[in-house]
Amino acid sequence: MRETIINGRPLHDVTSPLLAVLSEFYSSFNARDVEGSMANWARQKDVIMCNPIGGIRHGWEAICEGYQRIMQGATHVYVEFYDYQLVESSDMFLAVGRERGYAQQASADQVQKVELAIRTSRIFRRIQDRWQQVHHHGSIDDPDLLKQYQNFIKGE
């Protein structure tokens, strides 16, 4: 398992293009940058994202709509990728590990926060000499945390 935590902050002394593309994604995601997040994805109809909030989304447009909903809403979601393994072939790589972080909503008089613990995998394919994400799966093991997170995002 890798020790480098991927959260979008600059990676010092890391030259791996795999870690760089992961870092680019988490940088955009944590900055609530829909355009930057979607630049990481292959612009194809066969890409798939499965997660606790967006369900199963097929195609670049559907994934973009899901990110818009999360990133442009009242809830700020921050995650970092850790305890992971990378498996690489000539034209694909798989990143499997864990995400931790939080979902937070702030109003004038209070801040509400849910701590997150997510198992996640991401598959990237080399397309025109560039690593592009083609699949993401995230799941929350704890059913109570899953329900709390879903309700939190829905505003319940």
FENVEN-V539090 format. One line per field, one symbol per residue. ss: DSSP state (h for helix, s for strand, l for the rest). psi: psi as a letter, one per 30 degrees, with the letter a starting at -180 (. if undefined). burial: 1 if it has 16 or more other C-alpha atoms within 10 Angstrom, else 0. Layout:
# FENVEN-V539090
ss: ???
psi: ???
burial: ???
This chain:
# FENVEN-V539090
ss: lllllsllllllllllhhhhhhhhhhhhhhlllhhhhhhlsllllllsssslllsssslhhhhhhhhhhhhllllssssssssssssslllsssssssssssssssllllsssssssssssssssssllsssssssssslllhhhhhhhhhhhhll
psi: kkfkkjgflkjkgkgkfeeeeeeeeeeeefghjeeeefffkkilfglkkjlfefbkkkleeeeeeeeeeefgafkkkklkklhlkkkkaegllkjkblklblkkkkaeflkkkkkkjkklkkkkkjjhgkkkkfkkkklkejeeeeeeeeeeefg.
burial: 000011110000000001111111111111111101110111000011111011001111011101101110001111111101010000011111111011111000000011011111111111000011111111110000110010011000
